[in-house]
């Protein structure tokens, strides 16, 4: 039995839509997690349990984490598929 290449790609649109939906959910989850982390860091600084310099470092960590996620998406768009 021979298979035509067009028939083999029947679910590609559904899979692409599912991956896009997961990506939106993942970005939302990361955004909420970063917001909670930053709120926790600011709360520690307000109660004098850590220095404000630590809050600045936490902001840098969140920026690097967000940049790496966006950098991975950018690299995948160029070299991925």
PDB file of N, CA, C and O in Angstrom, chain B, residues numbered from 101:
ATOM      1  N   UNK B 101       0.841  -1.162   0.000  1.00  0.00           N
ATOM      2  CA  UNK B 101       0.000   0.000   0.000  1.00  0.00           C
ATOM      3  C   UNK B 101       0.899   1.242   0.000  1.00  0.00           C
ATOM      4  O   UNK B 101       1.772   1.384   0.857  1.00  0.00           O
ATOM      5  N   UNK B 102       0.685   2.109  -0.939  1.00  0.00           N
ATOM      6  CA  UNK B 102       1.482   3.337  -1.061  1.00  0.00           C
ATOM      7  C   UNK B 102       0.729   4.485  -0.401  1.00  0.00           C
ATOM      8  O   UNK B 102      -0.497   4.564  -0.469  1.00  0.00           O
ATOM      9  N   UNK B 103       1.480   5.365   0.234  1.00  0.00           N
ATOM     10  CA  UNK B 103       0.888   6.527   0.893  1.00  0.00           C
ATOM     11  C   UNK B 103       1.346   7.786   0.184  1.00  0.00           C
ATOM     12  O   UNK B 103       2.529   7.950  -0.117  1.00  0.00           O
ATOM     13  N   UNK B 104       0.423   8.651  -0.073  1.00  0.00           N
ATOM     14  CA  UNK B 104       0.735   9.921  -0.710  1.00  0.00           C
ATOM     15  C   UNK B 104       1.222  10.899   0.363  1.00  0.00           C
ATOM     16  O   UNK B 104       0.656  10.914   1.457  1.00  0.00           O
ATOM     17  N   UNK B 105       2.252  11.722   0.096  1.00  0.00           N
ATOM     18  CA  UNK B 105       2.768  12.636   1.118  1.00  0.00           C
ATOM     19  C   UNK B 105       1.735  13.620   1.654  1.00  0.00           C
ATOM     20  O   UNK B 105       1.815  14.021   2.815  1.00  0.00           O
ATOM     21  N   UNK B 106       0.786  14.008   0.847  1.00  0.00           N
ATOM     22  CA  UNK B 106      -0.241  14.940   1.299  1.00  0.00           C
ATOM     23  C   UNK B 106      -1.123  14.294   2.362  1.00  0.00           C
ATOM     24  O   UNK B 106      -1.548  14.961   3.305  1.00  0.00           O
ATOM     25  N   UNK B 107      -1.398  13.012   2.218  1.00  0.00           N
ATOM     26  CA  UNK B 107      -2.212  12.311   3.209  1.00  0.00           C
ATOM     27  C   UNK B 107      -1.482  12.163   4.532  1.00  0.00           C
ATOM     28  O   UNK B 107      -2.119  12.101   5.584  1.00  0.00           O
ATOM     29  N   UNK B 108      -0.166  12.106   4.499  1.00  0.00           N
ATOM     30  CA  UNK B 108       0.605  11.935   5.724  1.00  0.00           C
ATOM     31  C   UNK B 108       0.612  13.203   6.573  1.00  0.00           C
ATOM     32  O   UNK B 108       0.872  13.131   7.774  1.00  0.00           O
ATOM     33  N   UNK B 109       0.337  14.339   5.990  1.00  0.00           N
ATOM     34  CA  UNK B 109       0.384  15.603   6.744  1.00  0.00           C
ATOM     35  C   UNK B 109      -1.010  16.070   7.154  1.00  0.00           C
ATOM     36  O   UNK B 109      -1.221  17.270   7.328  1.00  0.00           O
ATOM     37  N   UNK B 110      -1.942  15.175   7.310  1.00  0.00           N
ATOM     38  CA  UNK B 110      -3.319  15.549   7.635  1.00  0.00           C
ATOM     39  C   UNK B 110      -3.483  16.201   8.987  1.00  0.00           C
ATOM     40  O   UNK B 110      -4.346  17.068   9.131  1.00  0.00           O
ATOM     41  N   UNK B 111      -2.700  15.831   9.987  1.00  0.00           N
ATOM     42  CA  UNK B 111      -2.855  16.378  11.324  1.00  0.00           C
ATOM     43  C   UNK B 111      -1.871  17.474  11.654  1.00  0.00           C
ATOM     44  O   UNK B 111      -1.766  17.874  12.813  1.00  0.00           O
ATOM     45  N   UNK B 112      -1.153  17.969  10.678  1.00  0.00           N
ATOM     46  CA  UNK B 112      -0.128  18.975  10.937  1.00  0.00           C
ATOM     47  C   UNK B 112      -0.728  20.282  11.456  1.00  0.00           C
ATOM     48  O   UNK B 112      -0.169  20.900  12.362  1.00  0.00           O
ATOM     49  N   UNK B 113      -1.853  20.704  10.896  1.00  0.00           N
ATOM     50  CA  UNK B 113      -2.482  21.940  11.360  1.00  0.00           C
ATOM     51  C   UNK B 113      -2.965  21.805  12.796  1.00  0.00           C
ATOM     52  O   UNK B 113      -2.822  22.735  13.589  1.00  0.00           O
ATOM     53  N   UNK B 114      -3.531  20.666  13.132  1.00  0.00           N
ATOM     54  CA  UNK B 114      -3.990  20.441  14.505  1.00  0.00           C
ATOM     55  C   UNK B 114      -2.825  20.440  15.475  1.00  0.00           C
ATOM     56  O   UNK B 114      -2.923  21.004  16.565  1.00  0.00           O
ATOM     57  N   UNK B 115      -1.727  19.815  15.093  1.00  0.00           N
ATOM     58  CA  UNK B 115      -0.548  19.775  15.965  1.00  0.00           C
ATOM     59  C   UNK B 115       0.057  21.164  16.124  1.00  0.00           C
ATOM     60  O   UNK B 115       0.487  21.531  17.217  1.00  0.00           O
ATOM     61  N   UNK B 116       0.093  21.932  15.050  1.00  0.00           N
ATOM     62  CA  UNK B 116       0.626  23.293  15.128  1.00  0.00           C
ATOM     63  C   UNK B 116      -0.232  24.155  16.038  1.00  0.00           C
ATOM     64  O   UNK B 116       0.297  24.942  16.823  1.00  0.00           O
ATOM     65  N   UNK B 117      -1.541  24.019  15.944  1.00  0.00           N
ATOM     66  CA  UNK B 117      -2.435  24.775  16.822  1.00  0.00           C
ATOM     67  C   UNK B 117      -2.278  24.349  18.278  1.00  0.00           C
ATOM     68  O   UNK B 117      -2.341  25.188  19.176  1.00  0.00           O
ATOM     69  N   UNK B 118      -2.077  23.064  18.520  1.00  0.00           N
ATOM     70  CA  UNK B 118      -1.890  22.581  19.892  1.00  0.00           C
ATOM     71  C   UNK B 118      -0.591  23.115  20.483  1.00  0.00           C
ATOM     72  O   UNK B 118      -0.559  23.507  21.650  1.00  0.00           O
ATOM     73  N   UNK B 119       0.473  23.134  19.699  1.00  0.00           N
ATOM     74  CA  UNK B 119       1.749  23.661  20.182  1.00  0.00           C
ATOM     75  C   UNK B 119       1.638  25.163  20.459  1.00  0.00           C
ATOM     76  O   UNK B 119       2.194  25.648  21.444  1.00  0.00           O
ATOM     77  N   UNK B 120       0.937  25.893  19.614  1.00  0.00           N
ATOM     78  CA  UNK B 120       0.749  27.326  19.844  1.00  0.00           C
ATOM     79  C   UNK B 120      -0.053  27.572  21.120  1.00  0.00           C
ATOM     80  O   UNK B 120       0.236  28.516  21.856  1.00  0.00           O
ATOM     81  N   UNK B 121      -1.052  26.738  21.388  1.00  0.00           N
ATOM     82  CA  UNK B 121      -1.845  26.874  22.607  1.00  0.00           C
ATOM     83  C   UNK B 121      -1.005  26.575  23.848  1.00  0.00           C
ATOM     84  O   UNK B 121      -1.124  27.263  24.861  1.00  0.00           O
ATOM     85  N   UNK B 122      -0.164  25.556  23.768  1.00  0.00           N
ATOM     86  CA  UNK B 122       0.728  25.227  24.880  1.00  0.00           C
ATOM     87  C   UNK B 122       1.727  26.357  25.112  1.00  0.00           C
ATOM     88  O   UNK B 122       2.049  26.678  26.256  1.00  0.00           O
ATOM     89  N   UNK B 123       2.212  26.950  24.043  1.00  0.00           N
ATOM     90  CA  UNK B 123       3.166  28.052  24.154  1.00  0.00           C
ATOM     91  C   UNK B 123       2.533  29.247  24.862  1.00  0.00           C
ATOM     92  O   UNK B 123       3.170  29.857  25.721  1.00  0.00           O
ATOM     93  N   UNK B 124       1.313  29.586  24.526  1.00  0.00           N
ATOM     94  CA  UNK B 124       0.623  30.704  25.183  1.00  0.00           C
ATOM     95  C   UNK B 124       0.399  30.385  26.657  1.00  0.00           C
ATOM     96  O   UNK B 124       0.585  31.252  27.510  1.00  0.00           O
ATOM     97  N   UNK B 125       0.004  29.158  26.964  1.00  0.00           N
ATOM     98  CA  UNK B 125      -0.194  28.762  28.357  1.00  0.00           C
ATOM     99  C   UNK B 125       1.124  28.820  29.123  1.00  0.00           C
ATOM    100  O   UNK B 125       1.153  29.290  30.261  1.00  0.00           O
ATOM    101  N   UNK B 126       2.212  28.351  28.521  1.00  0.00           N
ATOM    102  CA  UNK B 126       3.519  28.326  29.172  1.00  0.00           C
ATOM    103  C   UNK B 126       4.016  29.737  29.453  1.00  0.00           C
ATOM    104  O   UNK B 126       4.546  30.000  30.532  1.00  0.00           O
ATOM    105  N   UNK B 127       3.854  30.651  28.494  1.00  0.00           N
ATOM    106  CA  UNK B 127       4.268  32.038  28.713  1.00  0.00           C
ATOM    107  C   UNK B 127       3.449  32.679  29.830  1.00  0.00           C
ATOM    108  O   UNK B 127       3.990  33.433  30.639  1.00  0.00           O
ATOM    109  N   UNK B 128       2.179  32.391  29.881  1.00  0.00           N
ATOM    110  CA  UNK B 128       1.342  32.916  30.964  1.00  0.00           C
ATOM    111  C   UNK B 128       1.773  32.374  32.313  1.00  0.00           C
ATOM    112  O   UNK B 128       1.836  33.116  33.293  1.00  0.00           O
ATOM    113  N   UNK B 129       2.073  31.073  32.370  1.00  0.00           N
ATOM    114  CA  UNK B 129       2.537  30.459  33.610  1.00  0.00           C
ATOM    115  C   UNK B 129       3.856  31.078  34.062  1.00  0.00           C
ATOM    116  O   UNK B 129       4.021  31.387  35.242  1.00  0.00           O
ATOM    117  N   UNK B 130       4.797  31.263  33.135  1.00  0.00           N
ATOM    118  CA  UNK B 130       6.072  31.876  33.485  1.00  0.00           C
ATOM    119  C   UNK B 130       5.892  33.312  33.950  1.00  0.00           C
ATOM    120  O   UNK B 130       6.579  33.750  34.873  1.00  0.00           O
ATOM    121  N   UNK B 131       4.992  34.044  33.335  1.00  0.00           N
ATOM    122  CA  UNK B 131       4.734  35.421  33.749  1.00  0.00           C
ATOM    123  C   UNK B 131       4.216  35.498  35.170  1.00  0.00           C
ATOM    124  O   UNK B 131       4.656  36.344  35.948  1.00  0.00           O
ATOM    125  N   UNK B 132       3.291  34.630  35.512  1.00  0.00           N
ATOM    126  CA  UNK B 132       2.744  34.611  36.874  1.00  0.00           C
ATOM    127  C   UNK B 132       3.812  34.174  37.867  1.00  0.00           C
ATOM    128  O   UNK B 132       3.911  34.739  38.956  1.00  0.00           O
ATOM    129  N   UNK B 133       4.613  33.174  37.503  1.00  0.00           N
ATOM    130  CA  UNK B 133       5.680  32.710  38.394  1.00  0.00           C
ATOM    131  C   UNK B 133       6.706  33.816  38.645  1.00  0.00           C
ATOM    132  O   UNK B 133       7.166  33.989  39.774  1.00  0.00           O
ATOM    133  N   UNK B 134       7.064  34.558  37.608  1.00  0.00           N
ATOM    134  CA  UNK B 134       8.017  35.667  37.780  1.00  0.00           C
ATOM    135  C   UNK B 134       7.415  36.775  38.628  1.00  0.00           C
ATOM    136  O   UNK B 134       8.106  37.370  39.455  1.00  0.00           O
ATOM    137  N   UNK B 135       6.154  37.052  38.434  1.00  0.00           N
ATOM    138  CA  UNK B 135       5.499  38.078  39.241  1.00  0.00           C
ATOM    139  C   UNK B 135       5.459  37.677  40.717  1.00  0.00           C
ATOM    140  O   UNK B 135       5.716  38.510  41.586  1.00  0.00           O
ATOM    141  N   UNK B 136       5.146  36.429  41.008  1.00  0.00           N
ATOM    142  CA  UNK B 136       5.145  35.951  42.387  1.00  0.00           C
ATOM    143  C   UNK B 136       6.544  35.984  42.988  1.00  0.00           C
ATOM    144  O   UNK B 136       6.714  36.370  44.145  1.00  0.00           O
ATOM    145  N   UNK B 137       7.539  35.584  42.218  1.00  0.00           N
ATOM    146  CA  UNK B 137       8.914  35.600  42.698  1.00  0.00           C
ATOM    147  C   UNK B 137       9.364  37.017  43.023  1.00  0.00           C
ATOM    148  O   UNK B 137       9.997  37.255  44.051  1.00  0.00           O
ATOM    149  N   UNK B 138       9.037  37.947  42.148  1.00  0.00           N
ATOM    150  CA  UNK B 138       9.445  39.330  42.393  1.00  0.00           C
ATOM    151  C   UNK B 138       8.695  39.920  43.584  1.00  0.00           C
ATOM    152  O   UNK B 138       9.268  40.678  44.366  1.00  0.00           O
ATOM    153  N   UNK B 139       7.430  39.579  43.724  1.00  0.00           N
ATOM    154  CA  UNK B 139       6.674  40.034  44.888  1.00  0.00           C
ATOM    155  C   UNK B 139       7.270  39.497  46.178  1.00  0.00           C
ATOM    156  O   UNK B 139       7.340  40.215  47.175  1.00  0.00           O
ATOM    157  N   UNK B 140       7.700  38.244  46.167  1.00  0.00           N
ATOM    158  CA  UNK B 140       8.338  37.642  47.332  1.00  0.00           C
ATOM    159  C   UNK B 140       9.651  38.359  47.658  1.00  0.00           C
ATOM    160  O   UNK B 140       9.936  38.636  48.823  1.00  0.00           O
ATOM    161  N   UNK B 141      10.438  38.655  46.640  1.00  0.00           N
ATOM    162  CA  UNK B 141      11.713  39.343  46.853  1.00  0.00           C
ATOM    163  C   UNK B 141      11.510  40.757  47.408  1.00  0.00           C
ATOM    164  O   UNK B 141      12.231  41.182  48.310  1.00  0.00           O
ATOM    165  N   UNK B 142      10.546  41.466  46.875  1.00  0.00           N
ATOM    166  CA  UNK B 142      10.255  42.811  47.380  1.00  0.00           C
ATOM    167  C   UNK B 142       9.738  42.731  48.808  1.00  0.00           C
ATOM    168  O   UNK B 142      10.090  43.572  49.636  1.00  0.00           O
ATOM    169  N   UNK B 143       8.913  41.740  49.111  1.00  0.00           N
ATOM    170  CA  UNK B 143       8.411  41.561  50.470  1.00  0.00           C
ATOM    171  C   UNK B 143       9.538  41.304  51.455  1.00  0.00           C
ATOM    172  O   UNK B 143       9.525  41.835  52.566  1.00  0.00           O
ATOM    173  N   UNK B 144      10.515  40.492  51.060  1.00  0.00           N
ATOM    174  CA  UNK B 144      11.669  40.256  51.923  1.00  0.00           C
ATOM    175  C   UNK B 144      12.461  41.540  52.157  1.00  0.00           C
ATOM    176  O   UNK B 144      12.939  41.788  53.264  1.00  0.00           O
ATOM    177  N   UNK B 145      12.594  42.349  51.119  1.00  0.00           N
ATOM    178  CA  UNK B 145      13.335  43.604  51.267  1.00  0.00           C
ATOM    179  C   UNK B 145      12.564  44.598  52.138  1.00  0.00           C
ATOM    180  O   UNK B 145      13.166  45.333  52.922  1.00  0.00           O
ATOM    181  N   UNK B 146      11.245  44.623  52.006  1.00  0.00           N
ATOM    182  CA  UNK B 146      10.449  45.540  52.825  1.00  0.00           C
ATOM    183  C   UNK B 146      10.504  45.189  54.309  1.00  0.00           C
ATOM    184  O   UNK B 146      10.423  46.075  55.159  1.00  0.00           O
ATOM    185  N   UNK B 147      10.639  43.922  54.618  1.00  0.00           N
ATOM    186  CA  UNK B 147      10.723  43.493  56.017  1.00  0.00           C
ATOM    187  C   UNK B 147      12.170  43.419  56.501  1.00  0.00           C
ATOM    188  O   UNK B 147      12.438  42.867  57.568  1.00  0.00           O
ATOM    189  N   UNK B 148      13.093  43.965  55.732  1.00  0.00           N
ATOM    190  CA  UNK B 148      14.523  44.028  56.064  1.00  0.00           C
ATOM    191  C   UNK B 148      15.152  42.651  56.293  1.00  0.00           C
ATOM    192  O   UNK B 148      16.071  42.513  57.100  1.00  0.00           O
ATOM    193  N   UNK B 149      14.667  41.655  55.597  1.00  0.00           N
ATOM    194  CA  UNK B 149      15.273  40.327  55.673  1.00  0.00           C
ATOM    195  C   UNK B 149      16.343  40.142  54.593  1.00  0.00           C
ATOM    196  O   UNK B 149      17.109  39.179  54.634  1.00  0.00           O
ATOM    197  N   UNK B 150      16.393  41.060  53.636  1.00  0.00           N
ATOM    198  CA  UNK B 150      17.451  41.063  52.636  1.00  0.00           C
ATOM    199  C   UNK B 150      17.638  42.498  52.144  1.00  0.00           C
ATOM    200  O   UNK B 150      16.792  43.364  52.369  1.00  0.00           O
ATOM    201  N   UNK B 151      18.751  42.725  51.477  1.00  0.00           N
ATOM    202  CA  UNK B 151      19.041  44.058  50.951  1.00  0.00           C
ATOM    203  C   UNK B 151      18.272  44.298  49.656  1.00  0.00           C
ATOM    204  O   UNK B 151      17.825  43.364  48.991  1.00  0.00           O
ATOM    205  N   UNK B 152      18.134  45.569  49.322  1.00  0.00           N
ATOM    206  CA  UNK B 152      17.479  45.916  48.067  1.00  0.00           C
ATOM    207  C   UNK B 152      18.342  45.532  46.871  1.00  0.00           C
ATOM    208  O   UNK B 152      17.838  45.370  45.759  1.00  0.00           O
ATOM    209  N   UNK B 153      19.638  45.389  47.103  1.00  0.00           N
ATOM    210  CA  UNK B 153      20.522  44.931  46.029  1.00  0.00           C
ATOM    211  C   UNK B 153      20.132  43.521  45.583  1.00  0.00           C
ATOM    212  O   UNK B 153      20.254  43.178  44.407  1.00  0.00           O
ATOM    213  N   UNK B 154      19.665  42.714  46.529  1.00  0.00           N
ATOM    214  CA  UNK B 154      19.188  41.371  46.187  1.00  0.00           C
ATOM    215  C   UNK B 154      17.946  41.432  45.297  1.00  0.00           C
ATOM    216  O   UNK B 154      17.755  40.584  44.425  1.00  0.00           O
ATOM    217  N   UNK B 155      17.106  42.442  45.524  1.00  0.00           N
ATOM    218  CA  UNK B 155      15.923  42.619  44.676  1.00  0.00           C
ATOM    219  C   UNK B 155      16.360  42.978  43.258  1.00  0.00           C
ATOM    220  O   UNK B 155      15.806  42.468  42.285  1.00  0.00           O
ATOM    221  N   UNK B 156      17.354  43.855  43.147  1.00  0.00           N
ATOM    222  CA  UNK B 156      17.890  44.192  41.830  1.00  0.00           C
ATOM    223  C   UNK B 156      18.467  42.986  41.128  1.00  0.00           C
ATOM    224  O   UNK B 156      18.291  42.821  39.921  1.00  0.00           O
ATOM    225  N   UNK B 157      19.160  42.135  41.878  1.00  0.00           N
ATOM    226  CA  UNK B 157      19.697  40.904  41.308  1.00  0.00           C
ATOM    227  C   UNK B 157      18.578  39.963  40.868  1.00  0.00           C
ATOM    228  O   UNK B 157      18.690  39.298  39.839  1.00  0.00           O
ATOM    229  N   UNK B 158      17.506  39.910  41.643  1.00  0.00           N
ATOM    230  CA  UNK B 158      16.358  39.076  41.262  1.00  0.00           C
ATOM    231  C   UNK B 158      15.722  39.602  39.972  1.00  0.00           C
ATOM    232  O   UNK B 158      15.323  38.810  39.119  1.00  0.00           O
ATOM    233  N   UNK B 159      15.623  40.926  39.820  1.00  0.00           N
ATOM    234  CA  UNK B 159      15.107  41.492  38.572  1.00  0.00           C
ATOM    235  C   UNK B 159      15.989  41.084  37.395  1.00  0.00           C
ATOM    236  O   UNK B 159      15.485  40.769  36.317  1.00  0.00           O
ATOM    237  N   UNK B 160      17.305  41.090  37.603  1.00  0.00           N
ATOM    238  CA  UNK B 160      18.213  40.667  36.534  1.00  0.00           C
ATOM    239  C   UNK B 160      18.008  39.194  36.187  1.00  0.00           C
ATOM    240  O   UNK B 160      18.023  38.821  35.014  1.00  0.00           O
ATOM    241  N   UNK B 161      17.818  38.357  37.207  1.00  0.00           N
ATOM    242  CA  UNK B 161      17.593  36.936  36.962  1.00  0.00           C
ATOM    243  C   UNK B 161      16.312  36.707  36.165  1.00  0.00           C
ATOM    244  O   UNK B 161      16.275  35.879  35.255  1.00  0.00           O
ATOM    245  N   UNK B 162      15.265  37.449  36.516  1.00  0.00           N
ATOM    246  CA  UNK B 162      13.994  37.311  35.796  1.00  0.00           C
ATOM    247  C   UNK B 162      14.153  37.784  34.356  1.00  0.00           C
ATOM    248  O   UNK B 162      13.607  37.171  33.438  1.00  0.00           O
ATOM    249  N   UNK B 163      14.899  38.871  34.152  1.00  0.00           N
ATOM    250  CA  UNK B 163      15.119  39.374  32.792  1.00  0.00           C
ATOM    251  C   UNK B 163      15.911  38.375  31.959  1.00  0.00           C
ATOM    252  O   UNK B 163      15.608  38.176  30.783  1.00  0.00           O
ATOM    253  N   UNK B 164      16.919  37.747  32.551  1.00  0.00           N
ATOM    254  CA  UNK B 164      17.714  36.747  31.827  1.00  0.00           C
ATOM    255  C   UNK B 164      16.856  35.525  31.504  1.00  0.00           C
ATOM    256  O   UNK B 164      16.948  34.972  30.408  1.00  0.00           O
ATOM    257  N   UNK B 165      16.026  35.106  32.455  1.00  0.00           N
ATOM    258  CA  UNK B 165      15.153  33.944  32.208  1.00  0.00           C
ATOM    259  C   UNK B 165      14.171  34.244  31.082  1.00  0.00           C
ATOM    260  O   UNK B 165      13.972  33.406  30.202  1.00  0.00           O
ATOM    261  N   UNK B 166      13.554  35.421  31.095  1.00  0.00           N
ATOM    262  CA  UNK B 166      12.636  35.795  30.026  1.00  0.00           C
ATOM    263  C   UNK B 166      13.337  35.935  28.696  1.00  0.00           C
ATOM    264  O   UNK B 166      12.801  35.551  27.657  1.00  0.00           O
ATOM    265  N   UNK B 167      14.546  36.490  28.730  1.00  0.00           N
ATOM    266  CA  UNK B 167      15.316  36.630  27.500  1.00  0.00           C
ATOM    267  C   UNK B 167      15.726  35.299  26.912  1.00  0.00           C
ATOM    268  O   UNK B 167      15.773  35.142  25.692  1.00  0.00           O
ATOM    269  N   UNK B 168      16.026  34.332  27.780  1.00  0.00           N
ATOM    270  CA  UNK B 168      16.413  33.016  27.262  1.00  0.00           C
ATOM    271  C   UNK B 168      15.227  32.303  26.614  1.00  0.00           C
ATOM    272  O   UNK B 168      15.388  31.605  25.612  1.00  0.00           O
ATOM    273  N   UNK B 169      14.037  32.480  27.188  1.00  0.00           N
ATOM    274  CA  UNK B 169      12.849  31.877  26.583  1.00  0.00           C
ATOM    275  C   UNK B 169      12.579  32.505  25.219  1.00  0.00           C
ATOM    276  O   UNK B 169      12.303  31.800  24.249  1.00  0.00           O
ATOM    277  N   UNK B 170      12.659  33.828  25.150  1.00  0.00           N
ATOM    278  CA  UNK B 170      12.423  34.491  23.871  1.00  0.00           C
ATOM    279  C   UNK B 170      13.550  34.206  22.875  1.00  0.00           C
ATOM    280  O   UNK B 170      13.305  34.102  21.674  1.00  0.00           O
ATOM    281  N   UNK B 171      14.784  34.079  23.374  1.00  0.00           N
ATOM    282  CA  UNK B 171      15.901  33.728  22.504  1.00  0.00           C
ATOM    283  C   UNK B 171      15.759  32.330  21.927  1.00  0.00           C
ATOM    284  O   UNK B 171      16.095  32.091  20.768  1.00  0.00           O
ATOM    285  N   UNK B 172      15.263  31.416  22.736  1.00  0.00           N
ATOM    286  CA  UNK B 172      15.028  30.057  22.238  1.00  0.00           C
ATOM    287  C   UNK B 172      13.934  30.054  21.171  1.00  0.00           C
ATOM    288  O   UNK B 172      14.047  29.351  20.167  1.00  0.00           O
ATOM    289  N   UNK B 173      12.874  30.838  21.386  1.00  0.00           N
ATOM    290  CA  UNK B 173      11.808  30.923  20.376  1.00  0.00           C
ATOM    291  C   UNK B 173      12.341  31.546  19.087  1.00  0.00           C
ATOM    292  O   UNK B 173      11.986  31.113  17.990  1.00  0.00           O
ATOM    293  N   UNK B 174      13.190  32.561  19.222  1.00  0.00           N
ATOM    294  CA  UNK B 174      13.776  33.201  18.044  1.00  0.00           C
ATOM    295  C   UNK B 174      14.678  32.214  17.291  1.00  0.00           C
ATOM    296  O   UNK B 174      14.607  32.114  16.066  1.00  0.00           O
ATOM    297  N   UNK B 175      15.524  31.488  18.030  1.00  0.00           N
ATOM    298  CA  UNK B 175      16.429  30.534  17.379  1.00  0.00           C
ATOM    299  C   UNK B 175      15.633  29.411  16.708  1.00  0.00           C
ATOM    300  O   UNK B 175      15.999  28.954  15.626  1.00  0.00           O
ATOM    301  N   UNK B 176      14.553  28.969  17.343  1.00  0.00           N
ATOM    302  CA  UNK B 176      13.743  27.914  16.750  1.00  0.00           C
ATOM    303  C   UNK B 176      13.091  28.402  15.463  1.00  0.00           C
ATOM    304  O   UNK B 176      12.947  27.636  14.510  1.00  0.00           O
ATOM    305  N   UNK B 177      12.695  29.681  15.428  1.00  0.00           N
ATOM    306  CA  UNK B 177      12.077  30.210  14.209  1.00  0.00           C
ATOM    307  C   UNK B 177      13.073  30.274  13.055  1.00  0.00           C
ATOM    308  O   UNK B 177      12.684  30.176  11.891  1.00  0.00           O
ATOM    309  N   UNK B 178      14.343  30.437  13.371  1.00  0.00           N
ATOM    310  CA  UNK B 178      15.351  30.509  12.314  1.00  0.00           C
ATOM    311  C   UNK B 178      15.823  29.122  11.899  1.00  0.00           C
ATOM    312  O   UNK B 178      15.818  28.795  10.712  1.00  0.00           O
ATOM    313  N   UNK B 179      16.232  28.301  12.868  1.00  0.00           N
ATOM    314  CA  UNK B 179      16.868  27.033  12.546  1.00  0.00           C
ATOM    315  C   UNK B 179      15.985  25.810  12.793  1.00  0.00           C
ATOM    316  O   UNK B 179      16.347  24.700  12.401  1.00  0.00           O
ATOM    317  N   UNK B 180      14.846  25.999  13.432  1.00  0.00           N
ATOM    318  CA  UNK B 180      14.054  24.844  13.845  1.00  0.00           C
ATOM    319  C   UNK B 180      13.326  24.137  12.735  1.00  0.00           C
ATOM    320  O   UNK B 180      13.511  22.937  12.528  1.00  0.00           O
ATOM    321  N   UNK B 181      12.506  24.861  12.024  1.00  0.00           N
ATOM    322  CA  UNK B 181      11.687  24.152  11.037  1.00  0.00           C
ATOM    323  C   UNK B 181      11.594  24.890   9.749  1.00  0.00           C
ATOM    324  O   UNK B 181      10.939  24.423   8.816  1.00  0.00           O
TER     325      UNK B 181
END
